[in-house]
Amino acid sequence: MKPFEEPLAAFVQSTLPLRGKGWRVFIDELVVETRIGIHAHEHLAPQPVVIDASLAYRCEPSESHAMIDYERYCNRVSEFLSMKPHTRLLETLAVEIAMLSFDEFPALDAMTLSLYKPKIREGTRRIGVELDWTRGDFDAQRVGSVLR
């Protein structure tokens, strides 16, 4: 079998996905007061929700280039949650935070988002939900929302 000719080899190499050039910003235990829950007593006042986020992006990080600014991210999520009306489910809240994240941070390629209410049940350290999304999931959700 003949080896690839130079032009074809360059084409094959250029179509392979880039590996090892991704970055991940992680945020552990961002505590934000928000209105959340299905029980009657949870409608009375905001309560703490703890957020862990892993935010993946592939661009080269620099101060002048699109990247994930963790301080801006934390401030934006905190502001969003403190101002929004009551949400019944953590799952709904996770999707809303993911939508905000992909919408406001164009460099974001993928994320894992964990939300929980601390000390919600005796005998447990935490109970919550986790959402794994890519930009494709965000695009599909946005298209689905427009079609409804």
N, C-alpha and C positions, 0 to 999 in steps of 0.2 A: 504494500500500500504506500502510496506517495505521501510525503509529509505536506502539511498545508503550505500553500504558496504564501508569500509575505502579505499581500493585500487581504487574503481570506483570513489568515491568522490574526491580523490586526482587527478585523471585523468581529471575529468570534470573541476575542479578548474584550473588546469594547462593549459587548452586549451582556457580559457576565455581571451579576450584581456585585456592587462594592461590598467588601467585607472588612471588618476591623477598623472602620473609620467612624463609627457611631459614638455618640456621647449620651450619657444618661444623667439627668439632674434628679436627685432624690430629695424628698421632703418627708421627714418623719415627725409625726405627732403634731401637726398644725392644729391647734384647738381654736374653734370658732363657735360662737353662740349663734344659733339659728332656730327657727320655728320648725319643728319636725316631730312627727309621730301620729299614730292613729288613735291612741287612747285619749279620753276626755281630759285627763290631767295634763297631757302634753300640749294641749291647746292654750293653756293658761299663760305660759311665758316661754321665752327662748331657752334652749338647753344646749349644753356643749356637744359638739360633734368633733371627733378627732379624724384628721385626714392624713393618710400616707399617700404620697404620689411618686411615681417613677415616670419621668418624662424623657422620651428618647428623641434625639435629633441627629442628623447626619452631616449637617454643614460644618465647616471649619469654624470653631468658636473664636470670636474676636469682639472687641468693644464696638466696632463699627459695623459688624455684620449681624444678620439675623441669628439669634440664639435664644435660649431660654434663660431669662433673667429671673433667678429664684426669688429675689426680693419683690420684684414687680408681680410675679406669679402669686406669691403668698398674699400680698396686699390686695390684688384683684379678686382672688377667691374669697378672702375675708370680707371685703366690701360687698361682694355679690350676695353672700350668705346672710350678712347682717341686715340687708335691705329687702330681701325677697319675702313674699307672703308665705304662709304656712304650707309645708309639703308633708304629705302623709307618709311616704315610704322613703327609706334610705336609697332604694334602687332608683327611684325617680330623681332624687337629689344627685346621685352619682352620674346619671346621664346628663343632667343639667350642668354639672361642673365640667364634664367631658366636652360638652358642646361649647361652653364658654372657652375652655382651654384651647381647643382646635381652632375656634373662630378668632381668638385674639393673639395666638402665638403661631404664626405661619410656619415656623421652622419645625414645629412639633410633628413627628412622624407616627409615634405610638405612645401609649401610656397605660400604666396600671394604676388604678385608683382604688384605695381602700378607705371605707368610711365606717366608723363605729361610734356608738354612744357609750362613754365610759360608765362603769358600775351600773349597767342597766339591769343585771340579774345577779343575785347573790350566788356565789359559788363559781362565777366565771370571771376571767380577767377582762375579756371583751367579746362582744358579739357584733358582727357587722356584715358588710357586703364588700365584694371586690369586683371591679370592672376592668377588663382588658380590651382596649380599643386601638385600632390603627386609624390613620387618616381615611382609609376606605370605609371603615365603619361609620365615621363621622359624616362622610359624604352621603352614604346610603341613608342614614338617619335624617339628614337635612332634606334629601329628596323626598323621603317618606312623609316628613312633616308638611312639606309643601303640597303633596298630593292629597292629604287628608282634608 
